[in-house]
Amino acid sequence: MQSIVSLFTTYLPYFILVLTLLVFVHEYGHYWVGRRFGIHAEVFSIGFGPEIFGWTDRNGTRWKVSAIPLGGYVKFLGDSDETSATPTTEPLSPSDRRRAFFSQPLYARAAVVLGGPAANLIFAFLLLTAVFFFAGEPYSPATVAVQESGPAAKAGLRTGDEIVRLADKRIDRYEDIQDAQFLYWAKPMSVEYRRGNQLLRGEIIPQFCERTDRYNNTLRYGDLGLDQLIRPVVGGFTAGSPAEAAGMKVGDLLVAVDGKPVEYFSRIPELIGNKAGQPIPIKYQRDGKLEETTVVPLADKTVDCAGKEQVVGRLRIRPAAITEFRSHGVIGAMGAGVRAVWGMTTMFYTSMAQLLTATRPVDELGGPIRIAKAAGEAPYAGWVGILNLVIALSVVLGVFNLLPVPMLDGGHLAMYLYEAVRGRPLSLKAQEVGLKLGFALVIGMALIATFNDIRLLLR
């Protein structure tokens, strides 16, 4: 019950704010391109249903905010309804016909339809470019620590190797490896890696994992037995840390745990995993001096990839900053922005293809409640968290609307492509059937996503 109350009191206002911004960007893309072609916009609405307030500009366009804040629309002159799918049956004067949407040449109509998704992608690109220019591009080296007896170790990889390609995709940073684990977990992955001056190749067979994150989302991925190679420096503590209680401080460099050397951070859980409740000696460096203490790891419950619950020892320490920031000039920041938008776009379409082919289960499809939770939690991550959410949702809104589904912008573009190839538009009856099927598909996806969200909320 508390989760439901917090959804409406904490998350919903942020969700509406973010959605309103992105819907405005999307619809303004349609509007702006339409105006460039001399098409008259009768209505520009944020939301659906009854008007709450609005005004009419000098061009005769009614700008308004409506009661249901779950989208928006631009109604051009000559449209029969808000979808811009079919022309009105009402007669138009010659002057109005010249300004009507359906009187425009095919390329103009296609450009107007494309304007909405393009605006979302351009908006995300501009935000990313600004972030990369002023703050730098986050970068985590793709140099890995290899877990003993894990899939990568069996494939011949060693700690210190740098991943260059994975699943035939270029790897620029460690986050690319994580993305590949979530996208391509159902099949063996080709791998190309650099060891010293050698460029080596192999194949990793992922171990399927299904876990629940701190938001109760089910995560399915292929565990490769790889961790980021991080120096074993204490960057912080979580609540109740036995290491902090034993006198360790932020900045300490771990040297040995239970008499065994610690070369990298992910080695620590390997050494203490079966030592819960047992006193173990830890050696560390502080200001160049070697110190020693005894720590009793706390017993934490976890679930392994096979779904078995285990009790493991934890020091409850966090690593020091593992992300570097590459500085960019304007051109470099723009290039990084393009790469980031392209990466998110390909990830979205790959995930959608996996959902449609049942490679990925439909319970991973999230909807408005999950987005609302993400929007409500973003402010606690600071302005970076808010920007990341806005950028990601802007890309998703843009590329989702490009799906070739009647009722979406991509469906309109598909019909225009048919018209360009055949030399005549699709019949009105076929368009109506397509719109009904598209409506059913979109509503079906929305119902599944909402069901998944509610089930997640009630866990």
C-alpha positions in Angstrom: 0.0 0.0 0.0 2.9 2.4 0.8 4.3 1.8 -2.6 1.0 2.8 -4.2 0.8 5.9 -2.1 4.4 6.9 -2.9 3.7 6.4 -6.6 1.1 9.2 -6.6 2.7 11.5 -4.0 6.4 11.2 -5.0 6.8 9.7 -8.5 3.7 11.0 -10.4 4.5 14.7 -10.4 8.0 14.1 -11.8 6.6 11.7 -14.4 4.1 14.2 -15.6 6.8 16.9 -15.8 9.2 14.8 -17.8 6.5 13.4 -20.1 5.1 16.9 -20.7 8.5 18.2 -21.7 9.2 15.3 -24.1 5.7 15.3 -25.6 6.1 19.0 -26.3 9.4 18.4 -28.0 7.9 15.6 -30.1 4.8 17.5 -31.2 6.8 20.7 -31.8 8.8 18.8 -34.3 5.7 18.0 -36.3 4.5 21.6 -35.9 7.8 23.2 -36.9 8.2 21.1 -40.1 4.6 21.6 -41.0 4.9 25.4 -40.7 8.0 25.3 -43.0 5.8 23.8 -45.7 3.1 26.4 -45.1 0.7 23.9 -43.5 -1.8 25.5 -41.0 -1.9 23.9 -37.5 -5.4 24.3 -36.0 -4.6 22.8 -32.6 -1.4 22.1 -30.6 -2.3 20.2 -27.5 -0.4 18.8 -24.6 -2.6 16.0 -23.3 -5.9 14.6 -24.5 -9.5 15.2 -23.5 -11.1 18.4 -22.3 -9.1 21.6 -22.4 -7.9 23.0 -19.1 -6.5 26.3 -20.5 -5.2 27.6 -23.7 -4.8 30.5 -26.1 -5.0 31.2 -29.8 -2.0 32.8 -31.5 -2.0 35.3 -34.4 -1.8 32.5 -36.9 -5.0 30.9 -35.6 -3.4 28.0 -33.9 -5.0 27.0 -30.6 -2.3 26.1 -28.0 -3.8 24.2 -25.1 -3.2 21.9 -22.1 -5.7 19.2 -21.8 -6.9 17.1 -18.9 -5.3 13.7 -19.6 -1.5 14.2 -19.5 -0.5 11.0 -21.4 0.6 12.4 -24.7 -0.3 15.2 -27.1 -1.1 16.0 -30.7 -1.0 18.6 -33.5 -4.1 18.8 -35.6 -3.4 20.3 -39.0 -6.0 21.9 -41.3 -7.8 19.2 -43.3 -7.3 16.4 -40.7 -10.4 14.5 -39.8 -9.0 13.9 -36.3 -5.9 14.2 -34.1 -4.1 11.2 -35.6 -3.6 12.9 -39.0 -4.4 9.6 -40.6 -7.3 10.5 -42.9 -8.4 13.8 -44.5 -11.6 15.5 -43.5 -14.7 15.0 -45.6 -15.7 18.6 -45.2 -15.2 20.8 -48.3 -12.3 23.3 -48.1 -11.9 26.6 -49.9 -9.1 26.9 -52.4 -7.0 29.0 -50.1 -7.5 26.5 -47.2 -6.8 23.6 -49.5 -3.3 25.0 -50.2 -2.7 25.1 -46.4 -4.1 21.6 -45.7 -2.0 18.7 -44.7 -3.4 16.2 -47.2 -3.0 18.6 -50.1 0.8 18.6 -49.7 3.1 16.5 -51.9 4.2 13.2 -50.5 7.7 14.3 -49.4 6.2 17.2 -47.4 3.7 14.9 -45.6 6.5 12.4 -44.9 8.8 15.2 -43.5 6.0 16.4 -41.2 5.5 12.9 -39.8 9.2 12.4 -39.4 9.6 15.7 -37.6 8.3 14.4 -34.3 10.7 11.5 -33.8 13.5 13.5 -35.3 12.9 16.3 -32.7 13.2 13.8 -29.9 16.4 12.3 -31.2 17.9 15.8 -31.9 16.9 17.0 -28.4 18.7 14.0 -26.9 21.7 14.6 -29.1 21.8 18.3 -28.0 21.6 17.4 -24.3 24.3 14.8 -24.7 26.6 17.2 -26.7 26.2 19.8 -24.0 27.0 17.3 -21.2 30.0 15.9 -23.0 31.3 19.4 -23.8 30.9 20.9 -20.4 31.4 17.9 -18.1 33.2 15.4 -20.4 32.2 11.9 -21.6 32.0 9.2 -19.0 34.5 6.5 -19.8 35.3 3.3 -18.1 38.2 1.3 -19.7 37.3 -2.1 -21.1 40.2 -3.8 -19.3 38.8 -6.7 -17.3 39.3 -8.9 -14.3 38.5 -12.5 -15.1 36.7 -14.6 -12.5 38.2 -18.0 -11.8 36.4 -20.9 -13.5 33.9 -18.4 -15.2 32.9 -18.5 -18.9 35.6 -16.0 -19.9 38.3 -17.9 -18.1 37.2 -21.1 -19.8 37.5 -19.2 -23.1 41.1 -18.4 -22.4 40.8 -14.8 -21.2 43.0 -13.5 -18.4 42.9 -10.6 -16.0 44.3 -7.5 -17.6 43.0 -8.3 -21.1 41.3 -5.4 -22.9 38.1 -6.3 -24.7 38.0 -4.8 -28.3 34.9 -6.5 -29.8 32.1 -8.6 -28.3 29.3 -10.3 -30.1 30.6 -8.7 -33.3 30.1 -5.2 -31.7 32.9 -2.7 -31.1 33.7 -2.2 -27.5 34.9 1.3 -26.5 34.3 1.1 -22.8 33.3 -1.3 -20.0 29.6 -0.3 -20.2 29.5 -1.7 -23.7 30.4 -5.1 -22.3 27.5 -4.8 -19.8 25.1 -3.9 -22.6 26.2 -6.9 -24.6 25.5 -9.2 -21.6 21.9 -8.0 -21.5 21.3 -8.1 -25.2 23.0 -11.3 -26.5 22.8 -13.6 -23.5 20.9 -16.4 -25.5 23.9 -17.4 -27.6 27.7 -17.8 -27.6 29.5 -14.5 -28.1 32.6 -14.0 -30.3 35.2 -12.0 -28.5 38.3 -10.1 -29.6 40.7 -8.9 -27.0 44.1 -7.3 -26.6 46.8 -8.9 -24.4 50.0 -6.8 -24.5 50.8 -6.4 -28.2 48.7 -9.4 -29.2 45.2 -9.3 -30.7 43.5 -12.6 -29.8 40.1 -14.0 -30.6 37.8 -16.6 -29.0 34.2 -17.4 -28.1 32.5 -17.1 -24.7 29.5 -19.2 -23.8 27.5 -17.0 -21.3 26.0 -18.4 -18.2 22.3 -17.5 -18.1 21.4 -15.4 -15.0 18.1 -14.1 -13.6 18.2 -11.7 -10.7 16.1 -9.0 -9.1 17.5 -5.5 -8.7 16.9 -3.1 -5.8 13.8 -1.8 -7.6 12.4 -5.4 -7.9 12.9 -5.5 -11.7 13.8 -8.9 -13.0 17.1 -8.8 -14.8 18.1 -11.5 -17.3 21.5 -11.5 -18.8 24.4 -13.7 -19.8 27.1 -13.7 -17.1 30.5 -13.7 -18.8 32.6 -14.0 -15.6 34.1 -10.6 -16.2 34.5 -7.6 -13.9 35.9 -4.2 -14.5 39.6 -4.1 -13.5 39.6 -1.6 -10.6 42.3 -0.9 -8.0 41.2 -2.2 -4.6 40.9 1.3 -3.1 38.1 2.0 -0.6 35.8 4.6 -2.1 33.0 4.5 0.5 31.0 2.3 2.9 27.4 1.1 3.0 25.4 1.0 6.2 26.8 -1.3 8.9 30.1 -1.9 7.2 32.3 -4.2 9.3 35.4 -2.8 7.5 34.5 0.7 8.7 33.8 -0.5 12.2 37.3 -2.1 12.2 38.9 1.3 11.5 39.3 1.3 7.7 38.8 4.7 5.9 38.1 6.0 2.5 41.3 5.9 0.4 42.8 2.8 2.0 44.4 0.5 -0.5 43.8 -3.2 0.3 46.9 -5.3 0.0 45.9 -8.7 1.3 42.8 -10.4 2.6 43.0 -13.5 4.8 46.7 -13.8 3.8 46.0 -13.7 0.0 47.1 -10.8 -2.2 44.4 -8.5 -3.6 45.3 -7.3 -7.1 41.9 -5.8 -8.0 38.6 -4.9 -6.3 36.5 -7.7 -7.6 39.0 -10.2 -6.0 37.7 -9.2 -2.5 34.3 -11.0 -2.7 36.1 -14.1 -4.1 38.3 -14.2 -1.0 35.6 -13.5 1.7 32.5 -15.1 0.1 32.7 -18.2 2.4 34.0 -16.3 5.4 30.8 -14.8 6.8 31.0 -14.5 10.6 34.7 -15.5 10.7 37.4 -13.1 11.8 39.9 -12.5 8.9 43.1 -10.4 8.8 43.2 -7.6 6.3 46.4 -5.7 5.3 46.0 -2.3 3.7 48.1 0.8 2.9 47.2 4.3 4.3 49.4 7.2 3.4 52.2 4.8 2.2 52.2 2.9 5.5 51.2 -0.7 5.8 48.4 -1.3 8.4 46.6 -4.4 9.5 43.2 -5.0 11.1 40.8 -7.9 11.7 37.3 -7.8 10.1 34.3 -10.1 10.6 32.4 -10.1 7.3 28.6 -9.8 7.6 26.4 -12.5 6.3 24.3 -11.3 3.3 21.8 -13.4 1.4 22.2 -13.5 -2.4 20.9 -15.6 -5.2 23.3 -17.2 -7.7 22.7 -17.6 -11.4 21.1 -21.0 -10.9 18.5 -19.4 -8.6 19.9 -20.9 -5.4 19.9 -18.7 -2.3 23.3 -18.4 -0.7 24.8 -16.7 2.3 28.0 -14.8 1.5 30.4 -12.7 3.5 30.5 -8.9 2.7 32.7 -6.1 3.9 30.2 -3.6 2.6 32.7 -1.3 0.9 32.5 0.5 -2.4 35.3 1.0 -4.9 36.8 4.4 -5.6 35.6 6.3 -8.7 35.8 3.9 -11.6 34.7 6.2 -14.3 37.0 8.6 -16.1 35.8 11.6 -18.1 37.1 12.4 -21.6 37.1 16.1 -22.4 35.8 17.1 -25.8 35.8 20.2 -28.0 32.5 21.0 -29.7 33.1 18.7 -32.7 34.3 15.8 -30.4 31.3 16.3 -28.1 28.9 16.2 -31.1 30.5 13.0 -32.4 30.2 11.4 -28.9 26.5 12.6 -28.8 25.8 10.9 -32.2 27.4 7.6 -31.0 25.5 7.7 -27.8 22.1 8.2 -29.5 22.9 5.6 -32.1 23.9 3.1 -29.3 20.6 3.7 -27.4 18.6 3.4 -30.7 20.2 0.0 -31.7 19.7 -1.3 -28.1 16.0 -0.4 -28.3 15.4 -2.1 -31.6 17.4 -5.2 -30.6 15.4 -5.5 -27.4 12.1 -5.0 -29.3 13.1 -7.7 -31.8 13.9 -10.1 -29.0 10.5 -9.4 -27.4 8.7 -10.1 -30.7 10.6 -13.3 -31.3 10.1 -14.5 -27.7 13.9 -14.5 -27.2 13.2 -12.1 -24.3 10.1 -12.6 -22.1 7.3 -10.0 -22.2 7.5 -9.5 -18.4 10.5 -7.3 -19.1 8.2 -4.8 -20.9 7.8 -1.7 -18.7 5.1 0.9 -18.8 4.1 4.2 -17.3 4.3 3.1 -13.6 7.9 1.9 -14.0 8.8 5.2 -15.9 7.1 7.2 -13.1 9.2 5.4 -10.5 12.4 6.2 -12.5 11.3 9.8 -12.9 10.6 10.1 -9.2 14.0 8.6 -8.2 16.0 10.6 -10.8 16.2 13.8 -8.7 18.0 11.9 -5.9 20.8 11.1 -8.3 21.3 14.9 -8.9 21.1 16.7 -12.2 23.1 14.0 -14.0 20.4 11.4 -13.0 17.6 13.8 -14.3 19.4 14.4 -17.6 20.1 10.7 -18.1 16.5 9.9 -17.7 15.3 12.7 -20.0 17.8 11.7 -22.6 16.9 8.0 -22.5 13.2 8.6 -22.6 13.5 11.1 -25.4 15.4 8.6 -27.5 12.8 5.8 -26.6 9.9 8.1 -27.5 11.5 9.0 -30.8 12.5 5.4 -31.9 9.3 3.8 -30.6 7.2 6.2 -32.8 9.3 5.1 -35.8 8.1 1.5 -35.5 6.1 0.6 -38.7 2.8 0.2 -36.7 -0.3 2.0 -38.0 -1.3 4.7 -35.6 2.4 5.5 -34.9 4.5 7.9 -37.0 6.3 4.9 -38.4 3.0 3.5 -39.6 2.2 6.7 -41.5 5.7 6.6 -43.1 5.1 3.0 -44.1 1.9 4.0 -45.9 3.7 6.9 -47.6 6.3 4.4 -48.8 3.6 2.3 -50.2 2.1 5.3 -52.0 5.6 6.3 -53.4 6.1 2.7 -54.8 2.6 2.1 -56.1 1.9 5.6 -57.3 -1.4 5.8 -55.3 -2.3 5.8 -51.6 -3.5 2.8 -49.7 -7.3 2.6 -49.8 -9.2 4.3 -47.1 -10.7 0.9 -46.0 -7.2 -0.6 -45.7 -6.0 2.4 -43.8 -8.9 2.1 -41.4 -8.2 -1.6 -40.8 -4.5 -0.9 -40.3 -5.3 1.8 -37.8 -7.6 -0.6 -35.8 -4.9 -3.3 -35.8 -2.2 -0.7 -34.8 -4.5 0.6 -32.1 -5.1 -3.0 -30.8 -1.3 -3.7 -30.9 -0.3 -0.5 -29.0 -3.1 -0.9 -26.5 -2.1 -4.6 -26.0 1.5 -3.6 -25.4 0.3 -0.9 -22.9 -1.9 -3.4 -21.0 1.0 -5.9 -20.8 3.4 -3.2 -19.6 0.9 -1.9 -17.1 0.2 -5.4 -15.8 3.9 -5.9 -15.3 4.3 -2.6 -13.6 1.4 -3.3 -11.1 2.8 -6.8 -10.4 6.2 -5.1 -9.7 4.6 -2.5 -7.5 2.8 -5.2 -5.4 5.9 -7.3 -4.8 
